[in-house]
C-alpha cells in the first residue's frame, strides 16, 4: 500500500480549469525541503467518480509510491515536510476553478463534497482539518463559520498547520 505526501485538487466537472492547472504544475521542476532539492513527478490528472482530480507528488518522499520505482526515499523531518507543504499551497494559489484541495498524507478522502457533508461535518465545524481549501460556494453550502479565512479570492481554509513528527518523518 502506498502512502503519498501530495497536493490533491478536486475540480468537479471543470475539465478546462483542471487542464490549465495541470499545465501550470507541469512547469514546476523542484521544491526545496531543508538542504534537499525535491523534484516533482509529472502531475496526474484523473477522473475520480464524478469529478476531475489533479495530484502533484514530490519524488521519493512517500512510502511505496509506484511512480518512485526503486529510487531511495528522502529522509525528511516534519519541518521539511511542512516546508514542502507550504510550497505546494503556493502552487495551489495559482489555480482557479476547483472545489476542494488539500496537501498532506493521502488527502483524497477529504475532497469529495458529498463525503465532506456526510462524514466530516464535525471536523469541518471544529476546524481540525487544517489545510483543507474550499471554494466559497461550498463553504457557504456547508454552513461553515468565519474561522475559515481567505486562501485566495473565491476560496477559504483553515490555514495549514504543517506536519508533526511521527512514523512517516525522520524525526
N, C-alpha and C positions, 0 to 999 in steps of 0.2 A: 504494500500500500504506500502510495506517495503522499508526502506532506509538503505542500508548496507554500513558500512565502511569496506573495504576489499582490498585484493590483488587479481586481476584477471589477468590471463595469457592466451594468445591465442597461442596454439601450432600448428596451421594449421592442417595438416594431420599427424603430427608426434606423433602418439599414444605412441610410445616407450618412447620418452622424457617426455611426459605428465605423464605416469605411474611412471617413475623414480622421477619426481618432486613430485607427489602425495605421494610416499613413504617417501621422504625426509621431506615434510611438515607434514606428519602424526607423525613423531618422535618429532616434536617441541611441547612442552607441554604448555608453558606460555610465555607471553610477559609482559613487565612492562610499566606502564604509571604513572609517579609520584610515589605515595605510593601504587598504585594498582597493584596487580598481576592479569593479564587478561589471562584466559585460551583460547584455540582455539577450535572451532568446528572441527570435522573431515573434512578434505578438501573435496570439491565437485569436481568431475571430470565428465563433461558432454559433449555432442556433441551439439554445438550451430550452427545451419546451417551447413556449410561445414567444420567446424573446431572443434578441441578438446579444451575445455576450463577448466582451473583449477581455483577454487576460494578458498581462505583462509580467513575465517571470525573469528575475535575475538568474544568471547562470550559476549553478553549483552552490546554492545556498539552502536548498530544501533537502528532504530525505527521500531517496528512492524515486526521484523525478526522471522519467524515461528520457526526456529531452537532454538530460545531462550526460547520458551514456555512462562511460567509465571515468569521467572527469573527477578528480579529487574535490571533495567538498571544502569550501571556505569555512574555517572555524571562526565564526563571528560571535561577538559578545552581544548582549541585549542592547547596549548602547549603539553598536554598529548596525544591528538590525533596525533600530529606531532611526538612525541616520538614513538608511536605505528607504525606510517607510516614508520619511519626510520628502525625499526626492521623488518617490512615486506619487505622492499627493501633489507635488509641484507639477508633475506631468499631467495628472488628472485635471488640474486647474486650467489647462489649455484646451480641454474637451468641452463640448456642449451637446445638448440633445439627449442626455441619458436620464434614467430614472433613479438608479441607486448605484453606489460604488463603495468599495472598501479595500483597504490594504491590510494584509496580515496573513496568518496561517489558515489556508483553505477557507476563504471568506464566502464562497459561493452560496452556502445555505442562508446567508443573511441578505441576499439581494433580490429575492423574489417578493414583490409586493403582497401577493396572496399569502405567502408563508409569514411575512412580517406581521400581517394583520391577525393571522390565526395562531401563530406560535410564539411571537416575540414581543407582544404588546407590553408586557411587564418590564422587559429590559429596555424597550424603546422609551417608555414613560419615565423610568428612573435614570436614564442617561448612561446605563452601563455598557452600551455598545459604542465605545469610543471609536472615532474614525469613520463611522457609517455616514455617508453623504446621501442626502435625499433631495430630490427636486422639490421645489416649493409646493407644487400641486400635491404630491404625495405626503409631504409634511403636514399640509393643511387637512388632507383627507384622513390622515391618521389621528388628527386632533392633538398634535404634539405642541408643547409649550415653547416659551421664549428661551429655555436653556439650550435650544438648538440655535446656534449662531450662524451668521452668513459664512459660507465657504467661498463662494464666488457669486456673482449675480445669478439669481434663479435657483440657488442651492443652499441648503442648511446642513449643519452637522454638529455632533458633539466632538470637539477637537480631539485629534489623535493624541493619546497619552503615551504612545511608544510601547516597546516590548519590555518584558521583565525576564530576569534570569530564570532559566528552567532547563528541562531536558533537551530542548532544541537549541540552546545557546551554549557558547564556550565558557560561560562564567557561572 
